[in-house]
Amino acid sequence: MSKAAIVFWSATGNTEAMADAVKAGAQEAGAEVSVFSASDFSADMVADFDAFAFGCPAMGDEVLEEDEFQPMFDAVLPHLSGKKIALFGSYGWGDGQWMRDWEDVCSAAGVTLACDSVIANEAPDDEAVAACKALGTALA
Ligand SMILES: Cc1cc2nc3c(=O)[nH]c(=O)nc-3n(C[C@H](O)[C@H](O)[C@H](O)COP(=O)(O)O)c2cc1C
């Protein structure tokens, strides 16, 4: 059985709702799923899991949340090679630039994403929830 970790940051619940759908999809596909807030996850926990879904909304000016999520991800990223990785998050007025930049950071670190990233404009609609479930399935 695949052990999957969902690690996310969310201020107003939109990315958290996406994380819930990722969890449902991964569990339906048979994975053992653990869910963490960004502040509760650290690099020494990476070895415990086969697959990771990282979720963070667009914050600042098209960047990841800088106080909790970015430092956690910076610390974890060097340990992700050989793991199944997927990204998701919510955004507001932008066009998804933060996610394209995040994907580029992963690529530059030699991390290959297991599936297309999922972005949702504010609260995830039915289509975004389905895409998050499919992301969870891809990780299982
Ligand atoms: C301080 C702050 C900065 C933000 N910066 C961006 C941004 O650069 N681009 C964008 O598309 N949305 C931006 N947003 C909108 C959030 O990404 C959007 O509301 C998202 O749904 C929040 O997700 P959450 O509910 O998981 O916290 C920003 C929101 C806040 C509060």
The ligand as an ORCA input file, in Angstrom:
! r2SCAN-3c Opt
* xyz 0 1
  C      -1.852     38.365      1.138
  C      -2.475     37.715     -0.067
  C      -1.774     37.665     -1.260
  C      -2.328     37.073     -2.402
  N      -1.614     37.061     -3.584
  C      -2.185     36.516     -4.682
  C      -1.477     36.507     -5.912
  O      -0.330     36.960     -6.037
  N      -2.107     35.959     -7.006
  C      -3.369     35.441     -6.937
  O      -3.872     34.946     -7.941
  N      -4.063     35.426     -5.766
  C      -3.496     35.939     -4.649
  N      -4.188     35.923     -3.455
  C      -5.510     35.293     -3.409
  C      -5.427     33.891     -2.796
  O      -4.496     33.080     -3.488
  C      -6.811     33.229     -2.885
  O      -7.749     33.993     -2.136
  C      -6.802     31.795     -2.401
  O      -8.085     31.219     -2.657
  C      -6.494     31.675     -0.923
  O      -6.396     30.299     -0.613
  P      -6.701     29.734      0.859
  O      -8.200     29.868      1.093
  O      -6.286     28.311      0.795
  O      -5.905     30.542      1.818
  C      -3.630     36.524     -2.324
  C      -4.336     36.564     -1.115
  C      -3.784     37.161     -0.001
  C      -4.565     37.202      1.294
*
